[in-house]
């Protein structure tokens, strides 16, 4: 699936309590932001109000590289929402971010699937708001070019 064809389905906006609003603001600004405890430096994903590691309330959002490796993946063959009817099958990847203490983010894989396997390097691509995702940028994943 091409990036411009990738639809948005479901929750593509901040939660009502706003705990993840900086993540979405970051995508709209063209960067991936992840929450980090200012007391113990542990990375948090999904976002929280209080650090589960040390109990501190001082959490900040930092811009981080959108790079990682495929921890797991699945191919969806059936359109479980009308917006997906024209794009099935598609691949969803669970991406491990080793530079963030192994935190994992989920997202749709776009473009070429050649070389897709567990451990394959991926890079995050920010899909700007458009007809398929009105008003909100979305993080997608693309297989990284092989090293060498």
TORBA-806996 format. One record per atom (N, C-alpha, C, O): atom name; residue in three letters; y, z, x; residue number from 1. Coordinates in nm, 2 decimals, padded with zeros to 4 digits. Each point is the difference from the previous one (the first is absolute). Example, Ala and Ser with C-alpha at 12.3 -4.5 7.8 and 13.67 -1.06 7.14 Angstrom:
residues 2
   atom   type    north       up     east   seq
      N    ALA   -00.57    00.78    01.32     1
     CA    ALA    00.12    00.00   -00.09     1
      C    ALA    00.12    00.00    00.09     1
      O    ALA    00.00    00.07    00.10     1
      N    SER    00.11   -00.14   -00.14     2
     CA    SER    00.11    00.00    00.09     2
      C    SER    00.11    00.08   -00.08     2
      O    SER    00.11    00.01    00.05     2
***
This chain:
residues 148
   atom   type    north       up     east   seq
      N    UNK   -00.12    00.00    00.08     1
     CA    UNK    00.12    00.00   -00.08     1
      C    UNK    00.12    00.00    00.09     1
      O    UNK    00.01    00.07    00.10     1
      N    UNK    00.09   -00.15   -00.14     2
     CA    UNK    00.12   -00.01    00.08     2
      C    UNK    00.09    00.12   -00.04     2
      O    UNK   -00.01    00.05   -00.12     2
      N    UNK    00.10   -00.01    00.21     3
     CA    UNK    00.09    00.11   -00.03     3
      C    UNK    00.08   -00.02   -00.13     3
      O    UNK    00.02    00.09   -00.08     3
      N    UNK    00.04   -00.21    00.07     4
     CA    UNK    00.08   -00.03   -00.12     4
      C    UNK   -00.08    00.00   -00.13     4
      O    UNK    00.06    00.01   -00.11     4
      N    UNK   -00.19   -00.01    00.12     5
     CA    UNK   -00.08    00.00   -00.12     5
      C    UNK   -00.05    00.14   -00.04     5
      O    UNK   -00.05    00.02   -00.11     5
      N    UNK    00.07    00.07    00.20     6
     CA    UNK   -00.05    00.14   -00.03     6
      C    UNK    00.08    00.07   -00.10     6
      O    UNK    00.11    00.03    00.02     6
      N    UNK   -00.18    00.00   -00.14     7
     CA    UNK    00.07    00.07   -00.10     7
      C    UNK    00.01    00.15    00.02     7
      O    UNK   -00.07    00.05    00.09     7
      N    UNK    00.15    00.02   -00.17     8
     CA    UNK    00.00    00.14    00.00     8
      C    UNK   -00.06    00.05   -00.13     8
      O    UNK    00.03   -00.05   -00.11     8
      N    UNK   -00.12    00.14    00.12     9
     CA    UNK   -00.07    00.05   -00.11     9
      C    UNK    00.00    00.15    00.00     9
      O    UNK   -00.03    00.06    00.11     9
      N    UNK    00.07    00.01   -00.21    10
     CA    UNK    00.00    00.14   -00.01    10
      C    UNK    00.12    00.06    00.06    10
      O    UNK    00.12   -00.05   -00.02    10
      N    UNK   -00.13    00.16    00.09    11
     CA    UNK    00.11    00.09    00.04    11
      C    UNK    00.06   -00.06    00.13    11
      O    UNK   -00.04    00.04    00.11    11
      N    UNK    00.14   -00.12   -00.13    12
     CA    UNK    00.08   -00.05    00.12    12
      C    UNK    00.14    00.05   -00.01    12
      O    UNK    00.10   -00.08    00.00    12
      N    UNK   -00.09    00.21   -00.01    13
     CA    UNK    00.13    00.06    00.00    13
      C    UNK   -00.02    00.15    00.03    13
      O    UNK   -00.11    00.05    00.00    13
      N    UNK    00.22    00.02    00.03    14
     CA    UNK   -00.02    00.15    00.03    14
      C    UNK   -00.06    00.07   -00.12    14
      O    UNK    00.03   -00.03   -00.12    14
      N    UNK   -00.10    00.14    00.15    15
     CA    UNK   -00.05    00.09   -00.10    15
      C    UNK    00.12    00.07   -00.07    15
      O    UNK    00.10    00.01    00.07    15
      N    UNK   -00.12    00.03   -00.19    16
     CA    UNK    00.11    00.06   -00.07    16
      C    UNK    00.06    00.12    00.07    16
      O    UNK    00.12    00.03   -00.02    16
      N    UNK   -00.20    00.05    00.09    17
     CA    UNK    00.06    00.12    00.07    17
      C    UNK    00.07   -00.04    00.13    17
      O    UNK    00.06    00.09    00.06    17
      N    UNK   -00.07   -00.21   -00.02    18
     CA    UNK    00.08   -00.05    00.12    18
      C    UNK   -00.06    00.03    00.13    18
      O    UNK    00.07   -00.03    00.11    18
      N    UNK   -00.18    00.09   -00.10    19
     CA    UNK   -00.06    00.04    00.13    19
      C    UNK   -00.02   -00.11    00.10    19
      O    UNK    00.01    00.01    00.12    19
      N    UNK   -00.04   -00.13   -00.18    20
     CA    UNK   -00.02   -00.12    00.09    20
      C    UNK    00.12   -00.10    00.00    20
      O    UNK   -00.02   -00.11    00.05    20
      N    UNK    00.13    00.15   -00.11    21
     CA    UNK    00.12   -00.09   -00.01    21
      C    UNK    00.04   -00.06    00.14    21
      O    UNK    00.03   -00.11    00.01    21
      N    UNK   -00.03    00.20    00.10    22
     CA    UNK    00.04   -00.06    00.13    22
      C    UNK   -00.10   -00.11    00.05    22
      O    UNK    00.05   -00.09    00.07    22
      N    UNK   -00.17    00.10   -00.11    23
     CA    UNK   -00.10   -00.11    00.04    23
      C    UNK    00.05   -00.13   -00.06    23
      O    UNK    00.01   -00.10    00.07    23
      N    UNK    00.02    00.10   -00.20    24
     CA    UNK    00.04   -00.12   -00.07    24
      C    UNK    00.14   -00.05    00.05    24
      O    UNK    00.02   -00.12    00.01    24
      N    UNK    00.07    00.21    00.02    25
     CA    UNK    00.13   -00.03    00.05    25
      C    UNK   -00.02   -00.07    00.14    25
      O    UNK    00.08   -00.09    00.03    25
      N    UNK   -00.17    00.14    00.05    26
     CA    UNK   -00.03   -00.06    00.13    26
      C    UNK   -00.04   -00.14   -00.01    26
      O    UNK    00.04   -00.09    00.07    26
      N    UNK   -00.14    00.07   -00.16    27
     CA    UNK   -00.05   -00.14   -00.02    27
      C    UNK    00.12   -00.09   -00.04    27
      O    UNK    00.01   -00.12    00.05    27
      N    UNK    00.07    00.16   -00.14    28
     CA    UNK    00.12   -00.08   -00.04    28
      C    UNK    00.09   -00.02    00.11    28
      O    UNK    00.08   -00.10    00.00    28
      N    UNK   -00.08    00.19    00.10    29
     CA    UNK    00.09   -00.02    00.12    29
      C    UNK   -00.08   -00.08    00.11    29
      O    UNK    00.06   -00.02    00.11    29
      N    UNK   -00.18   -00.02   -00.14    30
     CA    UNK   -00.08   -00.08    00.10    30
      C    UNK   -00.08    00.08    00.10    30
      O    UNK   -00.04   -00.05    00.11    30
      N    UNK    00.01    00.18   -00.14    31
     CA    UNK   -00.08    00.08    00.10    31
      C    UNK   -00.10    00.09   -00.08    31
      O    UNK    00.03    00.04   -00.11    31
      N    UNK   -00.13   -00.01    00.18    32
     CA    UNK   -00.10    00.10   -00.05    32
      C    UNK    00.04    00.14    00.04    32
      O    UNK    00.02    00.02    00.12    32
      N    UNK    00.00    00.07   -00.21    33
     CA    UNK    00.03    00.14    00.02    33
      C    UNK   -00.11    00.09   -00.04    33
      O    UNK   -00.05   -00.02   -00.11    33
      N    UNK    00.02    00.11    00.19    34
     CA    UNK   -00.11    00.10   -00.03    34
      C    UNK    00.06    00.14    00.03    34
      O    UNK    00.08    00.02    00.09    34
      N    UNK   -00.13    00.07   -00.18    35
     CA    UNK    00.05    00.14    00.01    35
      C    UNK   -00.06    00.08    00.11    35
      O    UNK   -00.12   -00.02    00.04    35
      N    UNK    00.20    00.10    00.03    36
     CA    UNK   -00.05    00.08    00.11    36
      C    UNK    00.06    00.14   -00.01    36
      O    UNK    00.12    00.02   -00.03    36
      N    UNK   -00.20    00.08    00.06    37
     CA    UNK    00.04    00.14   -00.01    37
      C    UNK    00.09    00.03    00.13    37
      O    UNK   -00.03   -00.04    00.11    37
      N    UNK    00.15    00.10   -00.14    38
     CA    UNK    00.09    00.03    00.11    38
      C    UNK   -00.04    00.12    00.08    38
      O    UNK    00.05    00.03    00.11    38
      N    UNK   -00.14    00.05   -00.17    39
     CA    UNK   -00.04    00.12    00.07    39
      C    UNK   -00.12   -00.02    00.09    39
      O    UNK    00.00    00.04    00.11    39
      N    UNK   -00.11   -00.10   -00.17    40
     CA    UNK   -00.12   -00.02    00.08    40
      C    UNK   -00.03   -00.14    00.05    40
      O    UNK   -00.09   -00.03    00.07    40
      N    UNK    00.18   -00.06   -00.11    41
     CA    UNK   -00.01   -00.15    00.03    41
      C    UNK   -00.12   -00.07   -00.06    41
      O    UNK   -00.02   -00.11    00.05    41
      N    UNK   -00.05    00.16   -00.15    42
     CA    UNK   -00.11   -00.07   -00.05    42
      C    UNK    00.06   -00.11   -00.10    42
      O    UNK    00.09    00.03   -00.07    42
      N    UNK   -00.16   -00.14    00.07    43
     CA    UNK    00.03   -00.11   -00.09    43
      C    UNK   -00.06    00.03   -00.14    43
      O    UNK   -00.10    00.06   -00.01    43
      N    UNK    00.17   -00.10   -00.09    44
     CA    UNK   -00.05    00.03   -00.14    44
      C    UNK    00.00   -00.13   -00.08    44
      O    UNK    00.09   -00.08   -00.01    44
      N    UNK   -00.21    00.05   -00.04    45
     CA    UNK   -00.02   -00.11   -00.10    45
      C    UNK   -00.12    00.03   -00.08    45
      O    UNK   -00.11    00.03    00.06    45
      N    UNK    00.12   -00.03   -00.19    46
     CA    UNK    00.12   -00.03   -00.08    46
      C    UNK    00.11    00.11    00.02    46
      O    UNK   -00.03    00.11    00.05    46
      N    UNK    00.15   -00.15   -00.09    47
     CA    UNK    00.11    00.10    00.01    47
      C    UNK   -00.02    00.13   -00.08    47
      O    UNK   -00.06    00.00   -00.10    47
      N    UNK    00.12    00.10    00.16    48
     CA    UNK   -00.01    00.14   -00.06    48
      C    UNK    00.14    00.06    00.01    48
      O    UNK    00.08   -00.04    00.07    48
      N    UNK   -00.07    00.15   -00.15    49
     CA    UNK    00.13    00.08    00.01    49
      C    UNK   -00.01    00.10    00.11    49
      O    UNK    00.10    00.04    00.05    49
      N    UNK   -00.22    00.01   -00.02    50
     CA    UNK   -00.02    00.10    00.10    50
      C    UNK   -00.11   -00.03    00.09    50
      O    UNK   -00.11   -00.05   -00.05    50
      N    UNK    00.12    00.07    00.18    51
     CA    UNK   -00.10   -00.03    00.10    51
      C    UNK   -00.13    00.07   -00.03    51
      O    UNK    00.00    00.13    00.00    51
      N    UNK   -00.11   -00.20   -00.02    52
     CA    UNK   -00.13    00.07   -00.02    52
      C    UNK   -00.06    00.06    00.12    52
      O    UNK   -00.09    00.08    00.00    52
      N    UNK    00.14   -00.12    00.12    53
     CA    UNK   -00.05    00.05    00.13    53
      C    UNK    00.06    00.14    00.04    53
      O    UNK   -00.07    00.09    00.04    53
      N    UNK    00.21   -00.08   -00.06    54
     CA    UNK    00.06    00.12    00.05    54
      C    UNK    00.08    00.07   -00.11    54
      O    UNK    00.05    00.12    00.02    54
      N    UNK   -00.03   -00.18   -00.14    55
     CA    UNK    00.07    00.06   -00.11    55
      C    UNK    00.15   -00.02    00.00    55
      O    UNK    00.07    00.05   -00.09    55
      N    UNK   -00.02   -00.12    00.19    56
     CA    UNK    00.15   -00.02    00.01    56
      C    UNK    00.05   -00.09   -00.11    56
      O    UNK   -00.08   -00.09   -00.05    56
      N    UNK    00.20    00.11    00.01    57
     CA    UNK    00.07   -00.09   -00.10    57
      C    UNK    00.08   -00.11    00.06    57
      O    UNK    00.05   -00.09   -00.07    57
      N    UNK   -00.03    00.09    00.20    58
     CA    UNK    00.08   -00.09    00.07    58
      C    UNK   -00.08   -00.13    00.04    58
      O    UNK   -00.06    00.00    00.10    58
      N    UNK    00.07   -00.10   -00.19    59
     CA    UNK   -00.07   -00.12    00.02    59
      C    UNK    00.10   -00.11    00.01    59
      O    UNK    00.10    00.00   -00.07    59
      N    UNK   -00.12   -00.10    00.16    60
     CA    UNK    00.10   -00.11    00.02    60
      C    UNK   -00.08   -00.13    00.00    60
      O    UNK   -00.12    00.00    00.01    60
      N    UNK    00.19   -00.11   -00.03    61
     CA    UNK   -00.06   -00.13   -00.01    61
      C    UNK    00.04   -00.08    00.13    61
      O    UNK    00.12    00.00    00.03    61
      N    UNK   -00.22   -00.05    00.04    62
     CA    UNK    00.03   -00.07    00.12    62
      C    UNK   -00.05   -00.15   -00.01    62
      O    UNK   -00.11   -00.02   -00.06    62
      N    UNK    00.19   -00.07    00.11    63
     CA    UNK   -00.05   -00.14    00.01    63
      C    UNK   -00.11   -00.01    00.10    63
      O    UNK    00.02    00.05    00.11    63
      N    UNK   -00.12   -00.12   -00.14    64
     CA    UNK   -00.12   -00.01    00.09    64
      C    UNK   -00.05   -00.14    00.00    64
      O    UNK    00.03   -00.08   -00.09    64
      N    UNK   -00.10    00.04    00.20    65
     CA    UNK   -00.05   -00.14    00.00    65
      C    UNK   -00.11   -00.01   -00.11    65
      O    UNK   -00.08    00.09   -00.02    65
      N    UNK    00.08   -00.21   -00.04    66
     CA    UNK   -00.09   -00.03   -00.11    66
      C    UNK   -00.12   -00.07    00.07    66
      O    UNK   -00.03   -00.12   -00.03    66
      N    UNK   -00.04    00.19    00.11    67
     CA    UNK   -00.12   -00.05    00.07    67
      C    UNK   -00.12    00.09   -00.01    67
      O    UNK    00.02    00.13    00.00    67
      N    UNK   -00.13   -00.18   -00.01    68
     CA    UNK   -00.12    00.09   -00.01    68
      C    UNK   -00.13   -00.09    00.01    68
      O    UNK    00.00   -00.11    00.05    68
      N    UNK   -00.10    00.17   -00.11    69
     CA    UNK   -00.13   -00.07    00.00    69
      C    UNK   -00.07    00.02   -00.13    69
      O    UNK    00.02    00.10   -00.07    69
      N    UNK   -00.10   -00.19    00.03    70
     CA    UNK   -00.07    00.01   -00.13    70
      C    UNK   -00.11    00.11    00.01    70
      O    UNK   -00.09    00.00    00.08    70
      N    UNK    00.11    00.10   -00.17    71
     CA    UNK   -00.09    00.11   -00.01    71
      C    UNK   -00.11   -00.04   -00.10    71
      O    UNK   -00.12    00.03    00.02    71
      N    UNK    00.16   -00.10   -00.13    72
     CA    UNK   -00.09   -00.04   -00.10    72
      C    UNK    00.06   -00.11   -00.08    72
      O    UNK    00.12   -00.02    00.01    72
      N    UNK   -00.20   -00.06   -00.08    73
     CA    UNK    00.06   -00.11   -00.08    73
      C    UNK   -00.09   -00.03   -00.11    73
      O    UNK   -00.12    00.03    00.00    73
      N    UNK    00.17   -00.10   -00.11    74
     CA    UNK   -00.08   -00.04   -00.11    74
      C    UNK    00.07   -00.13   -00.06    74
      O    UNK    00.12   -00.02    00.01    74
      N    UNK   -00.21   -00.06   -00.06    75
     CA    UNK    00.05   -00.13   -00.07    75
      C    UNK   -00.01    00.02   -00.15    75
      O    UNK   -00.11    00.04   -00.05    75
      N    UNK    00.21   -00.06   -00.02    76
     CA    UNK    00.00    00.01   -00.14    76
      C    UNK   -00.01   -00.14   -00.06    76
      O    UNK    00.07   -00.09    00.03    76
      N    UNK   -00.18    00.08   -00.12    77
     CA    UNK   -00.03   -00.13   -00.06    77
      C    UNK    00.05   -00.01   -00.14    77
      O    UNK    00.02   -00.11   -00.06    77
      N    UNK    00.00    00.22   -00.01    78
     CA    UNK    00.04    00.00   -00.14    78
      C    UNK    00.14    00.05   -00.01    78
      O    UNK    00.04    00.10    00.06    78
      N    UNK    00.04   -00.18   -00.14    79
     CA    UNK    00.14    00.04   -00.03    79
      C    UNK    00.00    00.12   -00.09    79
      O    UNK   -00.03   -00.01   -00.12    79
      N    UNK    00.07    00.13    00.17    80
     CA    UNK    00.00    00.12   -00.08    80
      C    UNK    00.14    00.02   -00.06    80
      O    UNK    00.03    00.10   -00.07    80
      N    UNK    00.06   -00.20    00.09    81
     CA    UNK    00.13    00.00   -00.06    81
      C    UNK    00.05   -00.15   -00.02    81
      O    UNK   -00.04   -00.08    00.08    81
      N    UNK    00.11    00.05   -00.18    82
     CA    UNK    00.04   -00.14   -00.03    82
      C    UNK    00.07   -00.06    00.12    82
      O    UNK   -00.02   -00.12    00.03    82
      N    UNK    00.10    00.19    00.05    83
     CA    UNK    00.07   -00.05    00.11    83
      C    UNK   -00.09   -00.05    00.11    83
      O    UNK    00.04   -00.08    00.09    83
      N    UNK   -00.17    00.12   -00.09    84
     CA    UNK   -00.09   -00.03    00.11    84
      C    UNK   -00.09   -00.13   -00.04    84
      O    UNK   -00.07   -00.04    00.08    84
      N    UNK    00.08    00.00   -00.20    85
     CA    UNK   -00.08   -00.11   -00.05    85
      C    UNK    00.00   -00.12    00.09    85
      O    UNK   -00.10   -00.07    00.03    85
      N    UNK    00.22    00.03    00.02    86
     CA    UNK    00.01   -00.12    00.08    86
      C    UNK   -00.02    00.03    00.15    86
      O    UNK    00.00   -00.10    00.08    86
      N    UNK   -00.03    00.22   -00.03    87
     CA    UNK   -00.02    00.02    00.14    87
      C    UNK   -00.13    00.06    00.04    87
      O    UNK   -00.03    00.02    00.12    87
      N    UNK   -00.06    00.00   -00.21    88
     CA    UNK   -00.13    00.05    00.03    88
      C    UNK   -00.08   -00.11    00.06    88
      O    UNK    00.01   -00.12   -00.04    88
      N    UNK   -00.10    00.14    00.14    89
     CA    UNK   -00.02    00.13    00.06    89
      C    UNK    00.11    00.03    00.11    89
      O    UNK    00.06   -00.09    00.05    89
      N    UNK   -00.04    00.22   -00.03    90
     CA    UNK    00.09    00.05    00.11    90
      C    UNK   -00.06    00.11    00.07    90
      O    UNK   -00.10    00.07   -00.05    90
      N    UNK    00.15   -00.04    00.17    91
     CA    UNK   -00.05    00.11    00.08    91
      C    UNK    00.10    00.12    00.01    91
      O    UNK    00.12   -00.03    00.02    91
      N    UNK   -00.18    00.15   -00.04    92
     CA    UNK    00.08    00.12    00.02    92
      C    UNK   -00.05    00.06    00.13    92
      O    UNK   -00.12    00.02    00.01    92
      N    UNK    00.21    00.03    00.07    93
     CA    UNK   -00.04    00.06    00.13    93
      C    UNK    00.05    00.15    00.00    93
      O    UNK    00.11    00.03   -00.05    93
      N    UNK   -00.19    00.05    00.11    94
     CA    UNK    00.05    00.14    00.03    94
      C    UNK    00.02    00.00    00.15    94
      O    UNK   -00.09   -00.02    00.08    94
      N    UNK    00.22    00.04   -00.04    95
     CA    UNK    00.04   -00.02    00.14    95
      C    UNK    00.02    00.14    00.06    95
      O    UNK    00.08    00.08   -00.05    95
      N    UNK   -00.14   -00.06    00.16    96
     CA    UNK    00.02    00.12    00.08    96
      C    UNK    00.11   -00.02    00.10    96
      O    UNK    00.00   -00.10    00.07    96
      N    UNK    00.09    00.20   -00.06    97
     CA    UNK    00.11   -00.01    00.09    97
      C    UNK   -00.02    00.11    00.11    97
      O    UNK    00.04    00.11   -00.02    97
      N    UNK   -00.10   -00.15    00.13    98
     CA    UNK   -00.04    00.09    00.10    98
      C    UNK    00.12    00.08    00.06    98
      O    UNK   -00.01    00.11    00.04    98
      N    UNK    00.13   -00.18   -00.03    99
     CA    UNK    00.12    00.06    00.05    99
      C    UNK    00.06    00.10   -00.10    99
      O    UNK    00.10    00.07    00.04    99
      N    UNK   -00.16   -00.05   -00.15   100
     CA    UNK    00.05    00.10   -00.10   100
      C    UNK   -00.11    00.10   -00.03   100
      O    UNK   -00.02    00.04   -00.12   100
      N    UNK   -00.06   -00.01    00.22   101
     CA    UNK   -00.11    00.10   -00.02   101
      C    UNK   -00.11   -00.05   -00.09   101
      O    UNK   -00.07    00.08   -00.06   101
      N    UNK    00.05   -00.21    00.05   102
     CA    UNK   -00.11   -00.06   -00.08   102
      C    UNK    00.03    00.00   -00.15   102
      O    UNK   -00.09   -00.03   -00.08   102
      N    UNK    00.22    00.05    00.04   103
     CA    UNK    00.03   -00.02   -00.14   103
      C    UNK   -00.03   -00.14   -00.04   103
      O    UNK    00.00   -00.09    00.08   103
      N    UNK   -00.04    00.07   -00.21   104
     CA    UNK   -00.04   -00.13   -00.05   104
      C    UNK    00.08   -00.04   -00.12   104
      O    UNK    00.03    00.08   -00.09   104
      N    UNK    00.01   -00.21    00.09   105
     CA    UNK    00.07   -00.06   -00.11   105
      C    UNK   -00.08   -00.11   -00.06   105
      O    UNK   -00.07   -00.07    00.07   105
      N    UNK    00.08    00.05   -00.20   106
     CA    UNK   -00.07   -00.10   -00.07   106
      C    UNK    00.09   -00.12   -00.03   106
      O    UNK    00.12    00.02   -00.03   106
      N    UNK   -00.17   -00.14    00.03   107
     CA    UNK    00.08   -00.11   -00.04   107
      C    UNK   -00.08   -00.13   -00.01   107
      O    UNK   -00.11   -00.01    00.04   107
      N    UNK    00.18   -00.09   -00.09   108
     CA    UNK   -00.07   -00.13   -00.02   108
      C    UNK    00.01   -00.08    00.13   108
      O    UNK    00.11    00.00    00.07   108
      N    UNK   -00.22   -00.07   -00.03   109
     CA    UNK    00.00   -00.09    00.11   109
      C    UNK    00.05   -00.13   -00.04   109
      O    UNK   -00.04   -00.06   -00.10   109
      N    UNK    00.13    00.00    00.18   110
     CA    UNK    00.06   -00.13   -00.04   110
      C    UNK   -00.04   -00.10    00.12   110
      O    UNK   -00.02    00.04    00.11   110
      N    UNK    00.03   -00.17   -00.15   111
     CA    UNK   -00.03   -00.11    00.10   111
      C    UNK   -00.15    00.00    00.04   111
      O    UNK   -00.09    00.03   -00.08   111
      N    UNK    00.07   -00.07    00.20   112
     CA    UNK   -00.14   -00.03    00.04   112
      C    UNK   -00.09    00.12    00.01   112
      O    UNK    00.04    00.10    00.06   112
      N    UNK   -00.16   -00.11   -00.11   113
     CA    UNK   -00.10    00.11    00.01   113
      C    UNK   -00.09   -00.02    00.12   113
      O    UNK   -00.09    00.09    00.03   113
      N    UNK    00.10   -00.20    00.04   114
     CA    UNK   -00.09   -00.02    00.12   114
      C    UNK    00.01    00.12    00.10   114
      O    UNK    00.11    00.03    00.04   114
      N    UNK   -00.22    00.03   -00.01   115
     CA    UNK    00.00    00.11    00.09   115
      C    UNK    00.01    00.13   -00.06   115
      O    UNK    00.01    00.11    00.06   115
      N    UNK   -00.01   -00.10   -00.20   116
     CA    UNK    00.01    00.12   -00.07   116
      C    UNK   -00.13    00.08    00.03   116
      O    UNK   -00.11   -00.04   -00.04   116
      N    UNK    00.12    00.16    00.09   117
     CA    UNK   -00.11    00.09    00.02   117
      C    UNK    00.06    00.14    00.03   117
      O    UNK    00.12    00.02    00.02   117
      N    UNK   -00.21    00.08   -00.03   118
     CA    UNK    00.04    00.14    00.03   118
      C    UNK    00.05    00.00    00.14   118
      O    UNK   -00.07   -00.04    00.10   118
      N    UNK    00.19    00.10   -00.08   119
     CA    UNK    00.05    00.01    00.14   119
      C    UNK    00.10   -00.11    00.03   119
      O    UNK    00.06    00.00    00.11   119
      N    UNK   -00.06   -00.11   -00.19   120
     CA    UNK    00.09   -00.11    00.03   120
      C    UNK    00.15    00.05    00.00   120
      O    UNK    00.04    00.07   -00.09   120
      N    UNK    00.04   -00.12    00.19   121
     CA    UNK    00.14    00.04    00.00   121
      C    UNK    00.08   -00.07   -00.11   121
      O    UNK   -00.03   -00.12   -00.03   121
      N    UNK    00.12    00.19   -00.03   122
     CA    UNK    00.08   -00.05   -00.10   122
      C    UNK    00.15    00.04    00.02   122
      O    UNK    00.03    00.09    00.07   122
      N    UNK    00.06   -00.17   -00.13   123
     CA    UNK    00.14    00.02    00.01   123
      C    UNK    00.06    00.00   -00.14   123
      O    UNK   -00.04   -00.08   -00.08   123
      N    UNK    00.12    00.18    00.05   124
     CA    UNK    00.07    00.00   -00.13   124
      C    UNK    00.11   -00.10   -00.01   124
      O    UNK    00.07   -00.02    00.09   124
      N    UNK   -00.07   -00.04   -00.21   125
     CA    UNK    00.10   -00.10   -00.03   125
      C    UNK    00.07    00.05   -00.13   125
      O    UNK   -00.06    00.04   -00.09   125
      N    UNK    00.19   -00.03    00.10   126
     CA    UNK    00.08    00.05   -00.11   126
      C    UNK    00.04   -00.12   -00.09   126
      O    UNK    00.07   -00.09    00.04   126
      N    UNK   -00.13    00.09   -00.16   127
     CA    UNK    00.03   -00.11   -00.10   127
      C    UNK    00.13    00.04   -00.07   127
      O    UNK    00.00    00.10   -00.07   127
      N    UNK    00.11   -00.18    00.09   128
     CA    UNK    00.13    00.04   -00.07   128
      C    UNK   -00.02   -00.01   -00.15   128
      O    UNK   -00.08   -00.07   -00.05   128
      N    UNK    00.17    00.13   -00.02   129
     CA    UNK    00.00   -00.01   -00.15   129
      C    UNK    00.01   -00.15   -00.04   129
      O    UNK    00.07   -00.07    00.07   129
      N    UNK   -00.14    00.04   -00.17   130
     CA    UNK    00.00   -00.14   -00.05   130
      C    UNK   -00.06   -00.01   -00.14   130
      O    UNK   -00.01    00.11   -00.07   130
      N    UNK   -00.03   -00.22    00.03   131
     CA    UNK   -00.05   -00.02   -00.14   131
      C    UNK   -00.13    00.08   -00.02   131
      O    UNK   -00.02    00.05   -00.11   131
      N    UNK   -00.06   -00.04    00.22   132
     CA    UNK   -00.13    00.07   -00.01   132
      C    UNK    00.01    00.15    00.01   132
      O    UNK   -00.08    00.07   -00.04   132
      N    UNK    00.19   -00.02    00.10   133
     CA    UNK    00.03    00.14    00.02   133
      C    UNK    00.15    00.03   -00.02   133
      O    UNK    00.07    00.03    00.10   133
      N    UNK   -00.02   -00.04   -00.23   134
     CA    UNK    00.14    00.01   -00.02   134
      C    UNK    00.06    00.14    00.04   134
      O    UNK   -00.06    00.10   -00.04   134
      N    UNK    00.17   -00.11    00.11   135
     CA    UNK    00.07    00.12    00.04   135
      C    UNK   -00.06    00.09    00.10   135
      O    UNK    00.06    00.10    00.04   135
      N    UNK   -00.17   -00.13    00.02   136
     CA    UNK   -00.07    00.09    00.09   136
      C    UNK   -00.07   -00.08    00.11   136
      O    UNK   -00.09   -00.08   -00.03   136
      N    UNK    00.12    00.11    00.16   137
     CA    UNK   -00.08   -00.05    00.11   137
      C    UNK   -00.14    00.06    00.00   137
      O    UNK   -00.01    00.12   -00.04   137
      N    UNK   -00.09   -00.19    00.09   138
     CA    UNK   -00.14    00.05    00.00   138
      C    UNK   -00.06   -00.02    00.14   138
      O    UNK    00.03   -00.10    00.06   138
      N    UNK   -00.11    00.19   -00.02   139
     CA    UNK   -00.07   -00.01    00.13   139
      C    UNK   -00.13   -00.07   -00.02   139
      O    UNK   -00.08    00.04   -00.09   139
      N    UNK    00.06   -00.15    00.16   140
     CA    UNK   -00.13   -00.08    00.00   140
      C    UNK   -00.05    00.01    00.14   140
      O    UNK    00.07    00.04    00.09   140
      N    UNK   -00.19   -00.08   -00.07   141
     CA    UNK   -00.07    00.00    00.13   141
      C    UNK   -00.05   -00.14    00.04   141
      O    UNK   -00.04   -00.08   -00.09   141
      N    UNK    00.05    00.05    00.21   142
     CA    UNK   -00.04   -00.13    00.06   142
      C    UNK   -00.08    00.03    00.12   142
      O    UNK    00.04    00.08    00.08   142
      N    UNK   -00.15   -00.16   -00.06   143
     CA    UNK   -00.08    00.02    00.12   143
      C    UNK    00.09   -00.04    00.12   143
      O    UNK    00.06   -00.10    00.00   143
      N    UNK   -00.06    00.18    00.11   144
     CA    UNK    00.07   -00.03    00.12   144
      C    UNK   -00.07   -00.10    00.08   144
      O    UNK   -00.12   -00.02   -00.01   144
      N    UNK    00.20   -00.06    00.09   145
     CA    UNK   -00.06   -00.09    00.09   145
      C    UNK   -00.08    00.07    00.10   145
      O    UNK    00.03    00.10    00.05   145
      N    UNK   -00.15   -00.16   -00.02   146
     CA    UNK   -00.09    00.07    00.10   146
      C    UNK    00.07    00.01    00.13   146
      O    UNK    00.08   -00.09    00.05   146
      N    UNK   -00.11    00.20    00.02   147
     CA    UNK    00.06    00.02    00.14   147
      C    UNK   -00.06   -00.09    00.09   147
      O    UNK   -00.12   -00.04   -00.01   147
      N    UNK    00.20   -00.01    00.11   148
     CA    UNK   -00.06   -00.08    00.11   148
      C    UNK    00.04   -00.13   -00.01   148
      O    UNK   -00.04   -00.09    00.08   148
***
